[in-house]
């Protein structure tokens, strides 16, 4: 008897484009129930006064190189809870499907993103930002924010690079994740 499997959050948001990303990205975003992956990440923070204030306000992790990183995912249909721990610093997010948009709720920000696939990678374009969940910020300010997921050398690789007008680079985080069976550092 075939069991019907409802689409995961990213399968819902991306539709058929979901199958255009690398296998490592598909595996991560095909988690149903609970899953855990581990890897390594590095973080940079901006050095200017405004960039430092923004990073502090948003409670972004401190700079670190080649830090042990884990991501615990709890997925249920159109919603996922993520707990990313980089070098002991946790970052929690709740992701929800809003049609073709992905809503990302962080402790002090709520983002609406348009994820799309290009050249085998998934890119998240920010289309709406709310500070503290209710105070709208001009989305144009976030045109310089890059969020990319791709498969690189058989692993899931991510890049978040937040560069905003006036402040410059606020935050950059990049790294890779793999299932426990694939984890080799």
C-alpha positions as CSV (number, residue, x, y, z in Angstrom):
1,X,0.0,0.0,0.0
2,X,1.4,3.4,-1.0
3,X,1.4,6.0,1.7
4,X,0.5,9.5,0.5
5,X,3.2,12.0,1.6
6,X,2.2,15.6,1.8
7,X,4.7,18.1,0.3
8,X,7.3,19.6,2.6
9,X,7.4,23.4,3.2
10,X,10.0,24.0,0.4
11,X,8.2,21.7,-2.0
12,X,5.1,23.8,-1.5
13,X,6.8,27.1,-1.8
14,X,9.0,26.2,-4.8
15,X,6.7,23.7,-6.6
16,X,8.4,21.9,-9.5
17,X,11.5,24.2,-9.1
18,X,12.3,22.3,-5.9
19,X,13.7,19.5,-8.1
20,X,16.1,21.9,-9.8
21,X,18.4,22.3,-6.8
22,X,21.2,19.9,-5.9
23,X,20.5,16.6,-4.1
24,X,22.1,17.8,-0.8
25,X,19.7,20.9,-0.7
26,X,16.7,18.6,-1.6
27,X,17.6,16.2,1.2
28,X,17.8,19.0,3.8
29,X,14.5,20.5,2.7
30,X,12.7,17.1,2.4
31,X,13.0,16.5,6.2
32,X,9.6,15.4,7.7
33,X,9.2,15.3,11.4
34,X,12.6,15.9,13.1
35,X,16.0,16.0,11.6
36,X,19.5,17.0,12.5
37,X,22.5,17.9,10.4
38,X,26.0,19.0,11.4
39,X,28.9,20.9,9.8
40,X,31.1,23.9,10.0
41,X,30.4,27.6,9.6
42,X,32.3,30.9,9.9
43,X,30.8,34.3,10.8
44,X,32.0,37.8,10.1
45,X,30.4,41.0,11.5
46,X,30.7,44.5,10.2
47,X,33.2,46.8,11.8
48,X,31.4,50.2,11.4
49,X,29.5,51.7,14.3
50,X,26.1,51.3,12.6
51,X,26.8,47.8,11.4
52,X,27.8,46.7,14.9
53,X,24.6,48.3,16.4
54,X,22.4,46.5,13.9
55,X,24.1,43.2,14.6
56,X,23.7,43.7,18.4
57,X,20.0,44.7,18.0
58,X,19.3,41.6,16.0
59,X,21.3,39.4,18.4
60,X,23.5,38.0,15.6
61,X,26.3,35.6,16.6
62,X,29.8,37.0,17.2
63,X,32.6,36.4,14.6
64,X,34.0,32.9,14.6
65,X,36.0,30.8,12.1
66,X,35.4,27.1,11.3
67,X,32.9,26.6,14.2
68,X,31.1,23.4,14.9
69,X,27.5,23.9,13.6
70,X,24.3,22.0,14.0
71,X,20.9,22.5,12.6
72,X,17.9,20.8,14.2
73,X,14.7,21.0,12.1
74,X,11.1,20.2,13.2
75,X,9.0,20.1,10.1
76,X,5.2,19.7,9.9
77,X,3.6,20.5,6.6
78,X,3.6,24.2,5.8
79,X,5.8,25.1,8.9
80,X,9.3,24.4,10.1
81,X,11.2,25.3,13.3
82,X,14.9,25.7,12.9
83,X,17.5,25.8,15.7
84,X,20.9,26.6,14.3
85,X,23.8,26.5,16.7
86,X,27.1,28.0,15.5
87,X,30.0,27.7,17.9
88,X,27.6,27.4,20.8
89,X,25.4,30.4,19.8
90,X,21.8,29.4,19.0
91,X,19.7,31.2,16.4
92,X,16.0,30.1,16.2
93,X,13.6,30.7,13.3
94,X,10.2,29.6,12.4
95,X,9.5,29.3,8.6
96,X,6.0,29.1,7.1
97,X,4.6,28.8,3.6
98,X,2.7,31.9,2.5
99,X,1.8,30.9,-1.1
100,X,4.9,31.4,-3.2
101,X,6.5,33.3,-0.3
102,X,8.4,32.0,2.7
103,X,7.8,33.8,6.0
104,X,10.8,33.7,8.3
105,X,10.3,34.7,12.0
106,X,13.4,35.4,13.9
107,X,13.5,36.8,17.5
108,X,13.4,40.4,16.3
109,X,12.7,40.3,12.6
110,X,9.9,38.9,10.4
111,X,10.9,38.5,6.8
112,X,8.9,37.6,3.7
113,X,11.2,36.0,1.1
114,X,10.7,34.9,-2.4
115,X,12.8,31.7,-2.8
116,X,13.7,30.8,-6.4
117,X,16.1,28.5,-8.1
118,X,18.9,29.7,-10.5
119,X,21.8,27.6,-11.7
120,X,21.0,24.7,-9.4
121,X,21.1,26.9,-6.3
122,X,18.2,28.3,-4.2
123,X,18.2,32.1,-3.6
124,X,16.0,33.9,-1.1
125,X,15.0,37.4,-2.2
126,X,13.7,39.5,0.7
127,X,10.4,41.3,-0.2
128,X,9.1,42.5,3.2
129,X,10.8,43.1,6.5
130,X,9.2,43.8,9.9
131,X,11.3,44.8,12.9
132,X,9.8,43.3,16.1
133,X,7.2,41.7,13.9
134,X,5.2,44.9,13.3
135,X,7.4,47.9,12.3
136,X,7.8,47.9,8.5
137,X,11.2,48.6,7.1
138,X,11.8,49.5,3.4
139,X,12.4,46.3,1.5
140,X,14.8,48.2,-0.8
141,X,17.2,48.5,2.2
142,X,17.6,44.7,1.9
143,X,18.5,44.4,-1.8
144,X,22.1,43.8,-0.8
145,X,21.2,40.8,1.4
146,X,22.2,37.5,-0.2
147,X,20.9,34.1,1.0
148,X,22.0,31.2,-1.1
149,X,21.8,27.5,-0.6
150,X,23.5,25.1,-3.0
151,X,25.2,21.7,-3.2
152,X,29.0,22.0,-3.3
153,X,31.2,18.9,-3.4
154,X,28.3,16.8,-2.4
155,X,27.4,18.8,0.7
156,X,24.7,21.3,1.5
157,X,26.3,24.8,1.5
158,X,24.8,28.1,2.7
159,X,25.8,31.7,2.5
160,X,24.1,34.7,4.2
161,X,25.7,38.0,3.4
162,X,23.8,41.1,4.8
163,X,25.1,44.3,3.3
164,X,22.8,47.3,3.7
165,X,23.0,51.0,2.7
166,X,24.9,53.3,5.1
167,X,25.9,50.5,7.5
168,X,27.7,48.3,4.9
169,X,28.2,44.7,5.8
170,X,26.3,43.8,9.0
171,X,26.8,40.1,8.9
172,X,28.2,37.3,6.8
173,X,27.8,33.6,7.6
174,X,28.8,30.7,5.4
175,X,29.3,27.1,5.9
176,X,28.2,23.6,5.1
177,X,26.0,20.9,6.7
178,X,25.6,17.2,6.2
179,X,23.7,14.4,7.9
180,X,25.5,12.6,10.7
181,X,26.4,9.7,8.3
182,X,27.9,12.2,5.8
183,X,29.7,14.4,8.3
184,X,33.4,14.5,7.7
185,X,35.4,17.5,9.0
